Amino acid sequence: MLRQFELVERVKSYDPDVDEEALDRAYVFAMKMHGSQKRASGDPYFSHPVEVAGILTEYKLDAASIITALLHDTIEDTAASYDDIKIMFGEEVAKLVEGVTKLSKIQLQSDQLKQAENFRKLLLAMSEDIRVLLVKLADRVHNMRTLKYHQKPEKRQRIARETLEIYAPLAERIGMQEMKNELEELSFKELYPEPYESITLRLKMLREEGNTFVEKVIAQLKEDLKDCGFETEITGREKSPYSIWRKMKRQGAPFEALCDIMAFRIIVPTIADCYHTLGIIHTKYSMIPGRYKDYISTPKPNGYKSLHTGVIGPEKHRIEIQIRTKEMHDVAEIGLAAHWRYKQGDYKTDGRQFAWLRELIDIMEQSDTSKEFLEHAKMEMYQDEVFCFSPKGDLITLPKGGTAIDFAYAVHSGLGNRCVGVKINGVIKPLKTELVNGDQIEILTSKTQTPSPEWERFAVTGKAKAAIRRFIREQKREQYLEVGREILQKAFKSEGYDYNDKSLENVTNNFQQKNVEDLIAEVGEGIVPVVDVLDAVFPGRKSNFTTRVVNVFKRSTKKINDNNQGSKKQNQINGLIPGLAYSFAKCCRPLPGDRIVGIVTTGKGVTIHRIDCSNLERFSQEPERWIDVSWNEDYISSESHVSRLRIVLENKPGSLGTLSNVIAKNQGNIANLNIIERTHTFFELSVDIEVKNVNHLSDIMAALRASPDINSVRRSQD
Ligand code: MN
């Protein structure tokens, strides 16, 4: 196990000014917190975070990352809290540790591999700081190195598969080639032991007999380049067993037929030298068509630069050659951490500690024409999507702003149609709550629930909106059918017949209807006059039926309107059961335009709260009391609403006058005013103002804030 002083020495070797004391404190804190916990290997648990920190020193990461590595399992697995870490190590480290903890909670189920891409996106989206991801990757590297100690094969395989599908590609995306290779090799070994053994063995044999081959090729290439006028460094290497196996699978080729089991790399001083070298190689050897790639002029989205070519090389063997500068090489091997190393000059002078982080963003921004970039590279790119989990752990992707309604419909339209409430991370929330990354969503349903037309206003996905509309349309159709039959029955009776759907079978064509139900619905909706139907069914009928039918029809249509739109002209609030009394909560004082929710109170009807009212917590265990409501925008009222503001203003003559002037100028009316606190320098006031709606209030608040005597203005929440 890496010792305390060794770790500190390693960090000091690349960052001499590091806060040694903080590293020591983190080391001791982690050791104390993990106490006697043990790893599967039997080692003290504490050896794990120390090794993870050690891995990160290889990438020369900053002190905050190293400390985060030491503490990365403390929130999750020990008694330590976010606040403990914040107090001891500051907010930056606390946030990083919290970030790693969040990522650790996401576990891929084996049957979810098809969603690997979404999981990778989720991890990127949740790693708001790239250092979170780096610590998580180092954590995974160490867990893979010690995978063999887990007893259960299923567990080892699950972890290995997750590593191969999620973490290795993530490492590649941020340019950590070395890390990616190690993760792939370790997973490959676990998941496919036989091919791993056989490829490794053949590589070993090839190496033994082929040593001379690699040496001959290197010697020949050196000879070819000896007059080029710049330094060259030539190495030959075999490809990794995993990449060989993948190629064998992809090309269906046997091991022997693979041309590039051996790859050669030429490192030269400058970019111009790269192209010069390429020219010499292509003049000397035949190029294999389709193998030349210029990643210098068009770098890969992760920042990788190099020239690649395949030629029939010395000894008439097909070989791959990569040509690059030293800096390109380091970036390729250890990713963006290398940029930091190369920019240490600027880092010292401009105080930017994470120059490489800046570089990452630059690289990502530069490659924004590449489609691959859009799919793979940028951390911020997933900001237009949110990723949430079902209780079973299925991952559902929604557009940004998506609500529980969208989630329910994304799972199944039946679930959407029956949802009454939602638990987000175990707590009841309004259906219209916007979801955030990593939320676990449990939709509460009721057999008797039907979608409310209100829902369409806060659904963002086309699927949810369409399903709600379809349901409403079908529901309306059901009602039209019911009303249509009622009308027809009465009309038939007046003619002395009993009505029956079959009676209409022969007349549907007269009305250009496909079937009887369509005709009944049209009668119910009032499109086809029932008199015309009677005339068609009973040609030459005598009775004078018209007036009575019109009456029935009018009453019926009104009923439909009431059911579906609420009494638009009378109610200020949409979504309430007609006739139920409602009032506005005194705690949060909602104004027209605020997002609101209704709480049913026995004997008192419905109390309307602002959606962010802290008192709603009290009802979190009673989903049946929550009602989704919204303001009726068509409702016109002269009545004003009282809103309460907390205002801090300077204690000087005239400041109260200013306050009332500003409010009056903006058509607000002060209903009440209380001084909460008064000191030499300021007053704190609670001011009740009558306003029309939330926009009116924001205008007044903006005007107050603009006035020099006024220190702060906020809406009161008590
Ligand atoms: Mn860990």
Residues whose N, C-alpha, C, O or C-beta is under 5 A from the ligand:
A	BS01	MN	D73 D139
